[in-house]
Amino acid sequence: MWKLLSYSLLQCALLSFGQVLLKFALQKMPPFGWSRVFWRSLLGNWHFAACGLCFGAASLLWMYILKHFPLSMAYPMISLSYVLAMFSAIIFFHETIPAYRWAGCGMIVGGCILILK
């Protein structure tokens, strides 16, 4: 099941990086609204476009994963994106992560290891 782990990590990386790009996009935009100004700023934001590409690629990879692996093993692997997102929060947004969140991430990784066995 190393193949499943490899594909899942790539899919989770695409999802997590897409979220990072979405956060960057939203930081550069005016407050959400149904105005033309908001929608123009959204459509002209390259971070938003890149996040869509990441989500699209992650979706295509997810379709491949679902086609070739049991759902009961594949679906829990998505939770690894939470772990990658925590690392992204530190790297890109300089967030401080408390110990109890790291403990939760450790449980997620432990659960994924058990699922792969």
C-alpha positions in Angstrom: 0.0 0.0 0.0 3.0 2.3 -0.4 1.5 3.4 -3.7 -1.6 4.6 -1.9 0.4 6.5 0.6 2.5 8.2 -2.2 -0.6 9.2 -4.1 -2.4 10.3 -1.0 0.5 12.5 0.1 0.6 14.1 -3.3 -3.1 14.7 -3.3 -3.0 16.1 0.3 -0.1 18.4 -0.7 -2.1 19.7 -3.6 -5.1 20.3 -1.3 -3.0 22.0 1.4 -1.1 24.2 -1.1 -4.4 25.1 -2.7 -5.7 26.3 0.7 -2.5 28.4 1.2 -3.0 30.0 -2.1 -6.7 30.6 -1.3 -5.7 32.3 2.0 -3.2 34.5 0.2 -5.9 35.4 -2.4 -8.4 36.3 0.3 -5.9 38.5 2.2 -5.5 40.7 -0.9 -9.2 41.1 -1.6 -11.8 43.5 -0.2 -14.3 42.1 2.3 -16.7 39.6 0.8 -19.7 41.1 -1.0 -21.9 40.7 -4.0 -20.4 43.8 -5.6 -18.6 44.1 -8.9 -15.5 45.3 -7.1 -15.3 42.1 -5.1 -15.8 39.8 -8.1 -13.4 41.7 -10.3 -10.7 41.5 -7.6 -11.4 37.7 -7.3 -11.2 37.0 -11.0 -8.0 39.1 -11.4 -6.2 37.4 -8.5 -3.5 35.0 -9.7 -3.4 33.3 -6.2 -7.1 32.4 -6.7 -6.5 31.0 -10.1 -3.6 28.9 -8.9 -5.6 27.6 -6.0 -8.2 26.4 -8.5 -5.6 24.6 -10.5 -4.3 22.9 -7.3 -7.9 21.9 -6.3 -8.5 20.6 -9.9 -5.3 18.5 -10.0 -6.1 17.2 -6.5 -9.6 16.2 -7.7 -8.2 14.4 -10.7 -5.7 12.5 -8.6 -8.5 11.7 -6.1 -10.5 10.1 -9.0 -7.5 7.9 -9.8 -7.1 6.9 -6.1 -10.8 6.0 -5.8 -10.6 3.9 -9.0 -7.6 1.9 -7.9 -7.9 1.6 -4.1 -10.5 0.6 -1.5 -12.5 3.5 -0.3 -12.1 2.4 3.3 -8.4 2.9 3.0 -8.3 5.8 0.6 -10.7 8.2 2.3 -9.0 8.3 5.7 -5.7 9.2 4.0 -7.2 12.6 3.1 -6.8 13.5 6.8 -3.1 13.8 6.2 -3.9 17.1 4.5 -4.6 18.5 8.0 -1.1 17.7 9.0 0.4 19.3 5.9 -1.8 22.3 6.5 -0.4 22.8 10.0 3.1 22.8 8.6 2.0 25.2 5.9 0.5 27.5 8.6 3.9 27.7 10.2 5.9 28.1 7.0 3.7 30.6 5.1 1.8 32.4 7.8 4.2 32.2 10.8 1.5 30.7 13.0 2.3 29.2 16.4 0.9 25.8 16.9 0.1 24.6 20.4 1.2 21.2 21.7 -2.3 19.8 21.8 -2.7 20.4 18.1 0.5 18.6 17.4 -0.8 15.7 19.6 -3.9 15.7 17.3 -1.7 15.5 14.3 0.2 12.7 15.8 -3.0 10.8 16.3 -4.0 11.4 12.6 -0.7 10.1 11.4 -1.0 7.1 13.8 -4.4 6.3 12.5 -3.2 6.5 8.9 -0.4 4.1 9.7 -2.9 1.6 11.2 -5.2 1.9 8.1 -2.3 1.2 5.7 -1.4 -2.1 7.6 
